[in-house]
Amino acid sequence: MAAQHAGRDAMVGTLRALPVLDAAYDHWMNTYAGMGEQVGALPSVGELYGGFRRLLAARPGERLAAISAERRPSRPHRYDSHPPTAERIALIEKLPADGRPDGAGRAGRARPAA
């Protein structure tokens, strides 16, 4: 459904970015935001996510990818709500090309009446 709404290529790009963002967020929490936790020195209100946004802006994609490259992919669990990401990407890539440029989802379309 997300691929249909946002477009095949946008969905695949998002799924590929998630492990990098997850690793970067863990790095931010463990290295920057959480390092003063034991002494009560945490980021001020509004700076936790603002600081993460600045970390992303300050690091080129290659440096973010290097952070995630050190992580092992999670193994599927029988109670996972979705198939593994690689499997999801492969299935979405089999969908026919929709011809939409990246970021050209259907956000502006009116929804049918219920």
N, C-alpha and C positions, 0 to 999 in steps of 0.2 A: 504494500500500500504506500509506503514512504517513497519507493522508487517511482511509482505511478504519479505521486503528488509532486515530488521535487525533481524528478528526472533520473534516468538510469545512471548517467555519469556523475551527477551530483551525489547520489546515494553511495555509489562505490567510493568516491573520493572521501566522503564523510566516514565511511566504515574504515577506510585505510588510515585516516587521521586519528581515530579514537585511541588506538594503543599508544601513539606518540603523545597525545594530550593527557592520557591517563598517567603515563610515566612522568611527564613534565609536572603534573599536579602533585604526584607523590614526592618528586624531587623538591618542589617548592615547599610543601608542607614539612618535610623532614629536614631540609637544609636551611631554609630561610624562616618561614613562618613559625615553625615549631621549635626552633633551636633555643629560644629563651623561655620555653614553657615552665621548666623546673624552677625558674627564679621569678616567674610572674611577668615576664616581659614578652607579651604577645602583641601582634599588630593591633593598632587601634581599630575601632569600629569603622567599617567601610574599607579598610586597607587590606583585609585578607584576600579578597578576590581582586581588588584593584592592583595589589602587588603581583598577583599571579598574571594578570593581564600585562603588566609591565615586563615581567620575566619573559613572557611569550614574545612581546614586541622587541625585546633586547637580544634575543637569541635567534640566529638564522636557522632555517629549517634543518640544516645538516647537524647543527649542535643539538637540536631537540631530538632528531632521529637517533643520534648517538646515545642519548639518555635511554631511549626505549630499546635500543639494540641490546643492551645488557640484560634485559628482562626475558624470561622464558614465557612463551605463550601459555595462557592458562589451559588446562586440560578440561575437556567437556565433563560436565556433571549430569547425572541423569535427571536432575530437577531444573536444569537450565531452561529458561523460557524461550531461548532462541538457539538455532544451530550455531556451530562455531563460525566466527567471522569469515574465515577463508571460504567456508562452504557457502555462506550467504553471498559473498562477493561473486563467487563462481556462478551461482544461480542468477543473480541480478545481471551479470555480464551476458548471460544467454538471452536476455530479453531483447527484443528488437530495438534498434536505435530509435530514439524519439525525436532526434533532430533539434533538441533544445540546447541553447548554449548554457554553460554553467550558471546556476543561480536563476534560471528562468522557470520557476515553479508555477503552480496554479493559484497562488495566493490571492490574486485579484478576481478569480472566477466566482460567480454567484453560485450558491448551493441550491440544489433543487428543494422545493417545499416538501415538508414531511407528510 
